[in-house]
Amino acid sequence: MHDLLDSLFSLGMPWWEFVLRAIAVYVVVLVLMRVTGKRTVGQFTPFDLLVVVLLGTAVQNSLIGEDTSLLGGLILAATLLALNWTVGRLSARSRRFDQLVEGMPVILARHGHLYREQLARQSISERDFAIARRTAGYATLAEIELAVLETSGKITFIARRGDAHDT
């Protein structure tokens, strides 16, 4: 029993190294996620889900090193949750920080004209855009006054004046 408790709570490195590793991985992954796109979980393709799972596996050793203790995992979990809470808090208090972390909304279409270069920059295929448009109840691009990729990854649509869509 003593060996079991010892293996659960004996850290393979100092506690502060877990915290530093978690901060480093969190910041790097946050920056990479910010740079690579704005898709939300509801818009994930099977490929996107695969990347997220593999990303978690890829950074696992960076987080835990050689440690496999319960206590080490709990320290990492607490640190990651605290970082996430802190980023949320700073984003709520500082517009500049929020724009740095979340980015800015991007106009994808206006007056029935699709901005293909913006779609490409945001890694959104025309097919994905068309699916989002149809899901929002717009049969054609001509019905759309404005389509915006929000910082959440959701595409919102505003109908042309005279059209009877509420979105």
DRENDO-1510 file (C-alpha; in Angstrom, 1 decimal, always signed):
<recs>
REC; n; res; u; v; w
REC; 1; MET; +0.0; +0.0; +0.0 .
REC; 2; HIS; +2.9; +2.4; +0.8 .
REC; 3; ASP; +4.4; +1.8; -2.6 .
REC; 4; LEU; +1.1; +2.6; -4.3 .
REC; 5; LEU; +0.7; +5.9; -2.4 .
REC; 6; ASP; +4.3; +6.7; -3.0 .
REC; 7; SER; +3.9; +6.2; -6.8 .
REC; 8; LEU; +0.8; +8.3; -6.8 .
REC; 9; PHE; +2.2; +11.3; -5.0 .
REC; 10; SER; +6.0; +11.3; -5.5 .
REC; 11; LEU; +6.8; +13.8; -8.2 .
REC; 12; GLY; +9.5; +13.1; -10.8 .
REC; 13; MET; +10.5; +16.8; -10.9 .
REC; 14; PRO; +9.9; +19.9; -8.7 .
REC; 15; TRP; +6.3; +21.1; -8.6 .
REC; 16; TRP; +7.2; +24.5; -10.1 .
REC; 17; GLU; +8.6; +22.7; -13.2 .
REC; 18; PHE; +5.1; +21.4; -13.9 .
REC; 19; VAL; +3.8; +24.9; -13.7 .
REC; 20; LEU; +6.4; +26.3; -16.0 .
REC; 21; ARG; +5.9; +23.5; -18.5 .
REC; 22; ALA; +2.1; +24.0; -18.5 .
REC; 23; ILE; +2.5; +27.8; -19.0 .
REC; 24; ALA; +4.9; +27.3; -21.9 .
REC; 25; VAL; +2.8; +24.7; -23.6 .
REC; 26; TYR; -0.4; +26.6; -23.1 .
REC; 27; VAL; +1.0; +29.8; -24.5 .
REC; 28; VAL; +2.6; +28.1; -27.5 .
REC; 29; VAL; -0.5; +26.1; -28.3 .
REC; 30; LEU; -2.7; +29.2; -27.9 .
REC; 31; VAL; -0.6; +31.1; -30.3 .
REC; 32; LEU; -0.6; +28.3; -32.8 .
REC; 33; MET; -4.4; +27.9; -32.5 .
REC; 34; ARG; -4.8; +31.6; -33.0 .
REC; 35; VAL; -2.6; +31.7; -36.1 .
REC; 36; THR; -4.1; +28.6; -37.7 .
REC; 37; GLY; -7.8; +29.5; -37.7 .
REC; 38; LYS; -11.1; +30.2; -36.1 .
REC; 39; ARG; -13.2; +27.0; -36.5 .
REC; 40; THR; -15.3; +26.1; -33.5 .
REC; 41; VAL; -15.9; +22.6; -32.3 .
REC; 42; GLY; -19.2; +22.4; -34.0 .
REC; 43; GLN; -17.5; +23.2; -37.3 .
REC; 44; PHE; -14.7; +20.6; -36.9 .
REC; 45; THR; -14.2; +18.2; -39.8 .
REC; 46; PRO; -12.9; +14.7; -39.0 .
REC; 47; PHE; -9.5; +16.0; -40.0 .
REC; 48; ASP; -9.7; +18.9; -37.4 .
REC; 49; LEU; -10.7; +16.5; -34.7 .
REC; 50; LEU; -7.8; +14.2; -35.6 .
REC; 51; VAL; -5.4; +17.2; -35.4 .
REC; 52; VAL; -6.7; +18.1; -31.9 .
REC; 53; VAL; -6.3; +14.6; -30.6 .
REC; 54; LEU; -2.8; +14.3; -32.0 .
REC; 55; LEU; -1.9; +17.8; -30.7 .
REC; 56; GLY; -2.9; +16.6; -27.2 .
REC; 57; THR; -0.7; +13.6; -27.6 .
REC; 58; ALA; +2.2; +15.6; -29.1 .
REC; 59; VAL; +2.4; +18.0; -26.1 .
REC; 60; GLN; +1.8; +15.4; -23.5 .
REC; 61; ASN; +5.5; +14.6; -22.9 .
REC; 62; SER; +6.3; +18.3; -22.9 .
REC; 63; LEU; +3.9; +18.7; -20.0 .
REC; 64; ILE; +4.7; +15.7; -17.9 .
REC; 65; GLY; +8.3; +14.9; -18.8 .
REC; 66; GLU; +9.1; +11.6; -17.1 .
REC; 67; ASP; +6.5; +12.0; -14.3 .
REC; 68; THR; +3.5; +9.8; -14.2 .
REC; 69; SER; +2.2; +10.6; -10.7 .
REC; 70; LEU; -1.3; +11.6; -9.8 .
REC; 71; LEU; -0.1; +14.7; -8.1 .
REC; 72; GLY; +1.9; +15.8; -11.2 .
REC; 73; GLY; -1.2; +15.4; -13.3 .
REC; 74; LEU; -3.3; +17.4; -10.8 .
REC; 75; ILE; -0.7; +20.2; -10.7 .
REC; 76; LEU; -0.8; +20.3; -14.5 .
REC; 77; ALA; -4.6; +20.3; -14.6 .
REC; 78; ALA; -4.9; +23.1; -12.0 .
REC; 79; THR; -2.3; +25.2; -13.8 .
REC; 80; LEU; -4.0; +24.8; -17.2 .
REC; 81; LEU; -7.4; +25.6; -15.7 .
REC; 82; ALA; -5.9; +28.7; -13.9 .
REC; 83; LEU; -4.3; +29.8; -17.1 .
REC; 84; ASN; -7.5; +29.4; -19.0 .
REC; 85; TRP; -9.4; +31.4; -16.3 .
REC; 86; THR; -6.8; +34.1; -16.4 .
REC; 87; VAL; -6.9; +34.5; -20.1 .
REC; 88; GLY; -10.7; +34.7; -20.0 .
REC; 89; ARG; -10.5; +37.3; -17.2 .
REC; 90; LEU; -7.9; +39.4; -19.0 .
REC; 91; SER; -9.9; +39.2; -22.3 .
REC; 92; ALA; -13.0; +40.4; -20.5 .
REC; 93; ARG; -11.1; +43.3; -18.9 .
REC; 94; SER; -8.9; +44.4; -21.8 .
REC; 95; ARG; -10.2; +44.9; -25.3 .
REC; 96; ARG; -6.6; +45.0; -26.7 .
REC; 97; PHE; -5.7; +41.7; -25.0 .
REC; 98; ASP; -9.0; +40.1; -26.2 .
REC; 99; GLN; -8.2; +41.2; -29.8 .
REC; 100; LEU; -4.7; +39.7; -29.4 .
REC; 101; VAL; -6.0; +36.4; -28.2 .
REC; 102; GLU; -9.3; +36.1; -30.1 .
REC; 103; GLY; -8.6; +38.2; -33.2 .
REC; 104; MET; -11.0; +40.3; -35.1 .
REC; 105; PRO; -14.1; +39.4; -37.1 .
REC; 106; VAL; -13.5; +38.9; -40.8 .
REC; 107; ILE; -15.9; +39.9; -43.6 .
REC; 108; LEU; -16.3; +37.0; -45.9 .
REC; 109; ALA; -19.0; +38.3; -48.2 .
REC; 110; ARG; -20.8; +41.7; -48.8 .
REC; 111; HIS; -23.6; +42.7; -51.1 .
REC; 112; GLY; -23.8; +39.2; -52.5 .
REC; 113; HIS; -20.1; +39.1; -53.4 .
REC; 114; LEU; -17.9; +36.4; -51.9 .
REC; 115; TYR; -14.4; +37.4; -50.9 .
REC; 116; ARG; -12.5; +34.3; -51.9 .
REC; 117; GLU; -9.2; +35.6; -50.8 .
REC; 118; GLN; -10.5; +36.0; -47.2 .
REC; 119; LEU; -11.9; +32.5; -47.3 .
REC; 120; ALA; -8.5; +31.2; -48.3 .
REC; 121; ARG; -6.8; +33.3; -45.6 .
REC; 122; GLN; -9.1; +31.8; -43.0 .
REC; 123; SER; -8.8; +28.3; -44.4 .
REC; 124; ILE; -12.5; +28.0; -45.2 .
REC; 125; SER; -13.4; +26.3; -48.4 .
REC; 126; GLU; -16.2; +27.6; -50.6 .
REC; 127; ARG; -18.0; +24.3; -49.9 .
REC; 128; ASP; -17.9; +24.9; -46.1 .
REC; 129; PHE; -19.1; +28.5; -46.6 .
REC; 130; ALA; -22.0; +27.3; -48.8 .
REC; 131; ILE; -23.0; +24.7; -46.1 .
REC; 132; ALA; -23.0; +27.5; -43.4 .
REC; 133; ARG; -25.0; +29.8; -45.7 .
REC; 134; ARG; -27.6; +27.1; -46.4 .
REC; 135; THR; -27.7; +26.1; -42.7 .
REC; 136; ALA; -28.5; +29.7; -42.0 .
REC; 137; GLY; -31.4; +29.6; -44.5 .
REC; 138; TYR; -29.9; +31.4; -47.4 .
REC; 139; ALA; -30.3; +29.5; -50.8 .
REC; 140; THR; -28.1; +31.9; -52.7 .
REC; 141; LEU; -25.2; +34.3; -52.1 .
REC; 142; ALA; -27.4; +37.1; -53.6 .
REC; 143; GLU; -29.6; +37.0; -50.5 .
REC; 144; ILE; -26.7; +38.0; -48.2 .
REC; 145; GLU; -25.9; +41.6; -47.4 .
REC; 146; LEU; -23.0; +40.6; -45.1 .
REC; 147; ALA; -21.3; +37.4; -44.0 .
REC; 148; VAL; -18.8; +37.6; -41.1 .
REC; 149; LEU; -16.5; +35.1; -39.6 .
REC; 150; GLU; -16.8; +35.8; -35.9 .
REC; 151; THR; -13.9; +35.4; -33.5 .
REC; 152; SER; -15.7; +32.3; -32.1 .
REC; 153; GLY; -15.4; +30.7; -35.5 .
REC; 154; LYS; -19.1; +31.0; -36.3 .
REC; 155; ILE; -20.1; +32.5; -39.6 .
REC; 156; THR; -23.0; +35.0; -39.1 .
REC; 157; PHE; -25.2; +36.2; -42.0 .
REC; 158; ILE; -27.2; +39.4; -42.4 .
REC; 159; ALA; -29.9; +39.4; -45.1 .
REC; 160; ARG; -30.1; +41.9; -47.8 .
REC; 161; ARG; -32.8; +44.5; -47.1 .
REC; 162; GLY; -36.1; +43.3; -48.2 .
REC; 163; ASP; -35.3; +39.6; -47.6 .
REC; 164; ALA; -37.3; +38.0; -44.8 .
REC; 165; HIS; -34.5; +36.2; -43.0 .
REC; 166; ASP; -33.8; +36.6; -39.3 .
REC; 167; THR; -30.3; +35.4; -38.3 .
</recs>
